[in-house]
């Protein structure tokens, strides 16, 4: 792993070759270790260490980037020359702002020695526990167990130096039976929070309970959505919480800021400092990330702003910008949805008739402004009647407006760090929704 001193040495080499008005270096990458299994057998174990170095140069109002994955002097020299050549050929950008100077950051600690110390043998032993559960229950296991450490660093010729390292670990498992499946996943910077046996038991239990699925007619049902299902749906709206997106008239929040768009019980915050969050305390421009309440009691309150968007619109930046240049501007990346105190079992017990959804997949947007999504349920869909899970049902395709969904949430669970397959990890609760449109039955 590159330490602070080595990052500064690399930037000093970049500056030796730059004749630009301003010069910036982004360093990213790290260590990644992966154990992959399928058909109840480990079939891959790989380890990788790599870094990428992106040089941005500015000449007047012109800017461009060039990247390399090597840090030797010659490779860095070529990156500077390519960036400079490209920048000089650009059209002037009248809205381009100067690079920021030194910043103060609120420290966060997400680097754990426990995760750094994990060996391939440790991962294999955890996978073996999961496979034994699959074999005991006549199921087939597939999934991954990864650990690693990531680096993000920004340095520029105006004196900015941002540096951040965190560890990460993730265990994901799918258990298949003849006519059913179950899934579970956990993502955390501290590998001690990964319990492979418990995750396998959860996935196995879902597959066992959903055997011999019944067919249920499509329609509007009360839906109980586990956190992974919530996450993969709501993830489709957060790039709209961008000042640039609203300015470009490509956000569902156009003409809705300051208005009530969701139910009273929906409050959404972007908070990089939350104890269950990931990521650096600075954005892609090197600004300190601010805690931002974006939706409060159903009212759309705030947008994110990069430095360039903020200057153009006459507001203050919020520390949510992406590296310049980019086409998106900014977006919240540390989502926290406030919840309640009830458990998933409480939601089930309170339901006369409804559908329990473990997760969704293959989600696509149908109507951007109304935020209508389509996709399918997967790996555990159940009929709930008289306060109990009755049996598995065949999967559904859905067509559902996020605005309508978040306006009809009856119960919120306890927020937890969750990860799915369609969006980045967030802190979200399970939700009981009074009406969810399951539009078509699938074949499995």
Beta strands, then each sheet from edge to edge (+ up, - down):
strand 1: 22-38
strand 2: 41-59
strand 3: 62-68
strand 4: 140-156
strand 5: 161-176
strand 6: 181-188
strand 7: 219-225
strand 8: 268-270
strand 9: 292-296
strand 10: 299-300
strand 11: 335-337
strand 12: 353-367
strand 13: 372-385
strand 14: 388-392
strand 15: 396-401
strand 16: 409-412
strand 17: 416-418
strand 18: 426-428
strand 19: 431-441
sheet 1: 3+ 2- 1+ 4- 5+ 6-
sheet 2: 14+ 13- 12+ 7+ 19- 15+
sheet 3: 14+ 13- 12+ 7+ 19- 16+
sheet 4: 10+ 9- 8+ 11-
sheet 5: 17+ 18-
end
